[in-house]
Amino acid sequence: METTSTTTTTLVKDIVIVGAGVSGLTTALGLQRLGIPSLVLESSDKLRATGFALLTWKNAWKALEAVGVAHILRPKHVHLHGNVTTSLITGQQTSTVSFIEKGKGGASETRCIKRELLLEALANELPSGTIRYLSKVVAIEESGFSKILHLADGTSIKTKVLIGCDGVNSVVARWLGFKAAAFVGRSAIRGCTELKNNHGFEHKFMQFFGDDFRAGAIPIDDKTLYWFFTWTPSPQGKEMEDNPAKLKQFVLEKLEKLQSDIRTVIENTELHSFMSSPLRYRHPWELLFGNISKGNVCVAGDALHPMTPDLGQGGCSALEDGVVLARCLGEASLSLSNNEEGEEQEYKRIEEALMKYANERRWRSIDLVTSAYVVGTIQEGGGGSKLVSFFRDKFLAPFLAGLVLKKSDFDCGKLKEDYN
Ligand SMILES: Cc1cc2nc3c(=O)[nH]c(=O)nc-3n(C[C@H](O)[C@H](O)[C@H](O)COP(=O)(O)OP(=O)(O)OC[C@H]3O[C@@H](n4cnc5c(N)ncnc54)[C@H](O)[C@@H]3O)c2cc1C
């Protein structure tokens, strides 16, 4: 592929992906597996693994298989056998779900994986030089059938295909006309603790419902436990959000009735982990009417469908996006530097490929964003409503657990028919 400089600061690259997170790296690797190189621009100086870990479901493992890294990640993360939900109001177990027994869509491969290991697994399979660090995109300019990206360091990069995988504050999504992601009024705190010895917890996703919060603890491997706490901060709570010591005290007070071994792990979590992140999502109607692609530009991952973490599907669906997007571009048989084809014809081929991707992903995105919002609201007791908490613990818990599993029963397909 052409990488010549037209001026001292303007590079030319056929496909540019903005963001080296889950969606950007999966897209780049999917393309690479199909023999299509790309350039990934990342604003940080290294891979950013904010949030410690990700719960990954059946759909994520299908996507990881498709890009050929599942076998690298499996041995490092335990296979979770099921989910146990307990009400911390009544102290009763409200639902148990097996991930091993074959349900309607078959058994679910579910693991909680370290973000760092996921990003490394994807990045290590890319040719060196694919990721350009310290490359923050600050502006996008039209230039005939191409786009020119302006970086914070003054570099300009001209490209025939621009893919925005730049997360919840995406500049590419803004260029496509999407509004900033909306705040839902809830926040999350996450932590991860590696013990010296085996923690002894069963390989299960342990979930706890309170009157106005949800918490969970999940083994990553036999020594490491990931935990989370989601809540709706009151105006007083908002002040606390910048004070890790107060946040820790608050979480431990809320989890007073939690089984002591998990509480001890949270007590031993370092103070700097106690950061509260406000949860954001994209309104489903924006996804229905908005431009997921426009000409030779599109978005994937959180740039497309930021969602609340209540299904554990944001990252999993970012993996799906990467596979589908790479397949659509691959199917268009892009020989982007084909001199015999006019620029306009080439642009049309790219446009069609991205439209196909957008059509495949629109309803899946709407479904996940909406379901996550609804599930999250009920799971957290409708923001402290005693009635909602009662119905949740008495009747809805098995339904909610089943719904989470159902949404993961999705196969994004292979990179191409005869691949793998
Ligand atoms: C509390 C919480 C818990 C979650 N739990 C789960 C879970 O259990 N399972 C799950 O599947 N998902 C989960 N998610 C969702 C998941 O974290 C995201 O969906 C996923 O990280 C999205 O990946 P991405 O690559 O699209 O975006 P990101 O991971 O945000 O990556 C975007 C990348 O783009 C870079 N970037 C941004 N702007 C620019 C720019 N202008 N120029 C260059 N680079 C740029 C960033 O530095 C970053 O590296 C959770 C989210 C939250 C908030």
The ligand as an SDF file (V2000), in Angstrom:
LIG
                    3D

 53 58  0  0  0  0  0  0  0  0999 V2000
  -18.3830    0.3760   34.0680 C   0  0  0  0  0  0  0  0  0  0  0  0
  -18.2810   -0.3170   32.7530 C   0  0  0  0  0  0  0  0  0  0  0  0
  -18.2430   -1.7120   32.7080 C   0  0  0  0  0  0  0  0  0  0  0  0
  -18.1940   -2.3660   31.4860 C   0  0  0  0  0  0  0  0  0  0  0  0
  -18.2170   -3.7300   31.4710 N   0  0  0  0  0  0  0  0  0  0  0  0
  -18.2480   -4.3850   30.3000 C   0  0  0  0  0  0  0  0  0  0  0  0
  -18.2780   -5.8130   30.2630 C   0  0  0  0  0  0  0  0  0  0  0  0
  -18.2710   -6.4730   31.2940 O   0  0  0  0  0  0  0  0  0  0  0  0
  -18.3190   -6.4210   29.0480 N   0  0  0  0  0  0  0  0  0  0  0  0
  -18.3170   -5.7100   27.8760 C   0  0  0  0  0  0  0  0  0  0  0  0
  -18.3400   -6.3130   26.8010 O   0  0  0  0  0  0  0  0  0  0  0  0
  -18.2760   -4.3570   27.8840 N   0  0  0  0  0  0  0  0  0  0  0  0
  -18.2380   -3.6900   29.0470 C   0  0  0  0  0  0  0  0  0  0  0  0
  -18.1630   -2.3220   29.0620 N   0  0  0  0  0  0  0  0  0  0  0  0
  -18.1400   -1.6000   27.7800 C   0  0  0  0  0  0  0  0  0  0  0  0
  -16.7560   -1.5720   27.1560 C   0  0  0  0  0  0  0  0  0  0  0  0
  -15.8230   -1.0460   28.0810 O   0  0  0  0  0  0  0  0  0  0  0  0
  -16.7530   -0.7230   25.8940 C   0  0  0  0  0  0  0  0  0  0  0  0
  -17.8910   -1.0010   25.1460 O   0  0  0  0  0  0  0  0  0  0  0  0
  -15.5260   -0.9790   25.0440 C   0  0  0  0  0  0  0  0  0  0  0  0
  -14.3600   -0.6180   25.7440 O   0  0  0  0  0  0  0  0  0  0  0  0
  -15.6250   -0.1770   23.7500 C   0  0  0  0  0  0  0  0  0  0  0  0
  -14.4580   -0.3340   23.0030 O   0  0  0  0  0  0  0  0  0  0  0  0
  -14.0750    0.7300   21.8950 P   0  0  0  0  0  0  0  0  0  0  0  0
  -12.8390    0.2150   21.2540 O   0  0  0  0  0  0  0  0  0  0  0  0
  -15.2310    1.0020   21.0150 O   0  0  0  0  0  0  0  0  0  0  0  0
  -13.7880    2.0830   22.6870 O   0  0  0  0  0  0  0  0  0  0  0  0
  -12.6500    2.4050   23.7410 P   0  0  0  0  0  0  0  0  0  0  0  0
  -12.3260    1.1910   24.5430 O   0  0  0  0  0  0  0  0  0  0  0  0
  -13.0950    3.6200   24.4710 O   0  0  0  0  0  0  0  0  0  0  0  0
  -11.3910    2.7570   22.8480 O   0  0  0  0  0  0  0  0  0  0  0  0
  -11.3090    3.9650   22.1340 C   0  0  0  0  0  0  0  0  0  0  0  0
   -9.8380    4.2830   21.8590 C   0  0  0  0  0  0  0  0  0  0  0  0
   -9.7750    5.4240   21.0240 O   0  0  0  0  0  0  0  0  0  0  0  0
   -8.7980    6.3230   21.5100 C   0  0  0  0  0  0  0  0  0  0  0  0
   -9.2130    7.6620   21.0810 N   0  0  0  0  0  0  0  0  0  0  0  0
  -10.2590    8.3760   21.5300 C   0  0  0  0  0  0  0  0  0  0  0  0
  -10.3400    9.5500   20.8680 N   0  0  0  0  0  0  0  0  0  0  0  0
   -9.3190    9.5790   19.9870 C   0  0  0  0  0  0  0  0  0  0  0  0
   -8.8600   10.5360   19.0320 C   0  0  0  0  0  0  0  0  0  0  0  0
   -9.5150   11.6890   18.8530 N   0  0  0  0  0  0  0  0  0  0  0  0
   -7.7670   10.2400   18.3040 N   0  0  0  0  0  0  0  0  0  0  0  0
   -7.1010    9.0650   18.4770 C   0  0  0  0  0  0  0  0  0  0  0  0
   -7.4960    8.1250   19.3730 N   0  0  0  0  0  0  0  0  0  0  0  0
   -8.5880    8.3700   20.1230 C   0  0  0  0  0  0  0  0  0  0  0  0
   -8.8190    6.1160   23.0300 C   0  0  0  0  0  0  0  0  0  0  0  0
   -7.5960    6.5140   23.6210 O   0  0  0  0  0  0  0  0  0  0  0  0
   -9.0570    4.6100   23.1310 C   0  0  0  0  0  0  0  0  0  0  0  0
   -7.8670    3.8790   23.1440 O   0  0  0  0  0  0  0  0  0  0  0  0
  -18.1790   -1.6320   30.2780 C   0  0  0  0  0  0  0  0  0  0  0  0
  -18.1750   -0.2390   30.3220 C   0  0  0  0  0  0  0  0  0  0  0  0
  -18.2270    0.4150   31.5420 C   0  0  0  0  0  0  0  0  0  0  0  0
  -18.2490    1.9110   31.5720 C   0  0  0  0  0  0  0  0  0  0  0  0
  1  2  1  0
  2  3  1  0
  2 52  2  0
  3  4  2  0
  4  5  1  0
  4 50  1  0
  5  6  2  0
  6  7  1  0
  6 13  1  0
  7  8  2  0
  7  9  1  0
  9 10  1  0
 10 11  2  0
 10 12  1  0
 12 13  2  0
 13 14  1  0
 14 15  1  0
 14 50  1  0
 15 16  1  0
 16 17  1  0
 16 18  1  0
 18 19  1  0
 18 20  1  0
 20 21  1  0
 20 22  1  0
 22 23  1  0
 23 24  1  0
 24 25  2  0
 24 26  1  0
 24 27  1  0
 27 28  1  0
 28 29  2  0
 28 30  1  0
 28 31  1  0
 31 32  1  0
 32 33  1  0
 33 34  1  0
 33 48  1  0
 34 35  1  0
 35 36  1  0
 35 46  1  0
 36 37  1  0
 36 45  1  0
 37 38  2  0
 38 39  1  0
 39 40  1  0
 39 45  2  0
 40 41  1  0
 40 42  2  0
 42 43  1  0
 43 44  2  0
 44 45  1  0
 46 47  1  0
 46 48  1  0
 48 49  1  0
 50 51  2  0
 51 52  1  0
 52 53  1  0
M  END
$$$$
